[in-house]
Amino acid sequence: MRVKRKLYFLGFAIFIFSFFLPALAVFGEPVSGYKSALMLFGSLFKFNDFLNYSFIIFANLGNIFTILVFVLQFKISFKKLIIFQFIAFLSAFFWVGYGIVQEKILSDLLIGYWNWLFGIFFMLISMYASIKEQKISEYFYKKNKGIG
């Protein structure tokens, strides 16, 4: 259990550290993670239509949900936390798919983005492993309960 907990906090530390690294290149110039996050968050207040707005909301969920999961980890159920973290990972991974479709933006994703993505992924994997371990231990407890 300690290894999973360390992996969770390592993932969150990588997530936070990624904001200080260059995350993407805009017109060839590197932009740090926190600046790109602020630009993305600021775009919530500038939208033309519903489709663009839903895209911007989904793009922001990686940061919002990861921070919410970390803050609320002792306040709401573990299954809800995993769902929020999975949505955060999908939101973060979305940029890779978007880059493949656009055929140019993938090279614009720099080391800060990849650290950000792996930080969210490590948090998700450690949470999923904790759930699996709990289910396995409950199974063996129920199976061996009648044996005295």
N, C-alpha and C positions, 0 to 999 in steps of 0.2 A: 504494500500500500504506500510505503514511503517513496518508492521509486516513481510511482504514478503521480504523487503529490509534487515531487521535485520536478518531474517533467511538465506538470501543469504550470508551476511557477517559472520554470525556465521558458516555457512558451510565452507566458505573459511578459517576462523580462525582454525576450526577443521582440515581441510585439511593440513594447514601449521604446526599446532601443532603435527600432526601425524608423521611428519618426525623426530621428536625428541624422539619418543617412539619406543620400540622394535616392529618391523613389522613382522618379520618372524624368524623362527629358522632354522639355517643351521647346520646340523650335531649336533643338540641338543643345539647349542649356539645361543642366541638371537642376531639379527642384527637390528640395528636402521633403521628407515625409510629412512633417507637420504643416508645411505650406500647401502641399497637394491636398491634405485632408481638409484644411481650412478653405481652399478653393472649392473642393467638392461640397463641403457643408454649406458654403455661401451660395452655391448654385441652387440650393433648395428654395431660395427666395426669388429666383429668376427662372421662370418657366413660361413656355408658350402654349403648350397643350398638355392634355392628360397623359399621353403616352410618354412624352419626355419627362414629365414630372414623376411618373411611376418608375422610370428608368433611374432617375436621380435618387429617388428614395431607396430603391434596391441597392444602388451603388454605395450609399451611405451606411447600410446596415452592417457592413463588416466592422467598422469602428464602433458604432453605437452599441450593437449587441455584444461585442467582445468586452467592452467596458462595463456594460450592464451585468453580464454574467459574472465578471470578477467582483463587482460591488455587491451583487445580490446573492452570492453563492451560498450564504447561510440563511437566507430569508425565504426563498421559494424552493419548490421541489426540484430534485436532481434531474428528473426526466425533462422538466421544462427548461432547465439550464442547458441540457444537451441539445434540445431542439433549437434554442436560441443560438447556441454556438455552431450548430450545423448550418443554420441560415447565414450566420456570419461568415462561415467558411465558403458557402456557395457564393455569397456576395463578393468575397475577396477573390475567389477563383474565377469569377465572371470576367474579370479583366483579361485573363489569359485567352478565354474563348473569344472575347471581343477583339483582341489583338490578332487572333488567327483569321477572323472574318475580315478585318480591315487590312490585313496583309502588311501593315507597316508599324503598328503600334507596339508589337511584341519586342522589337529592339529598343523601344523607348522605355520599357520597364527595367529599372535599374536595381541594384543590390538592396536598397531599402524596401522596395516592393516585395522582393522574394523573401526577405527576412520577415516582413509583415505577414505574408501568406503562411510561411512555415511556423511562425509563432502561433497564429490562430489554429493551424493544423495540429501542432503539438498539444495545445490545450484541449482540442476536440478528442484526440486519440487518448489522452490520459483520462478524460472523463468517460469515454466509451469503455476503456479497459476496466475502470472502477465498477461500472455497471455489470460487465461480464463477470468479474470476479465475485461480485455480490450475488449474482444469480447462481453461479457454480457453488458457492459456499451454502446458499439456501437449499439447493438441490441435495447436496450431501448431508446437510443437517436433517432435512425431512426424511431422507432415505435411511439414515442411521438412527433416527429418533426412537424407533421401536426396539432397537437392540440395547440391552441393558447390561 
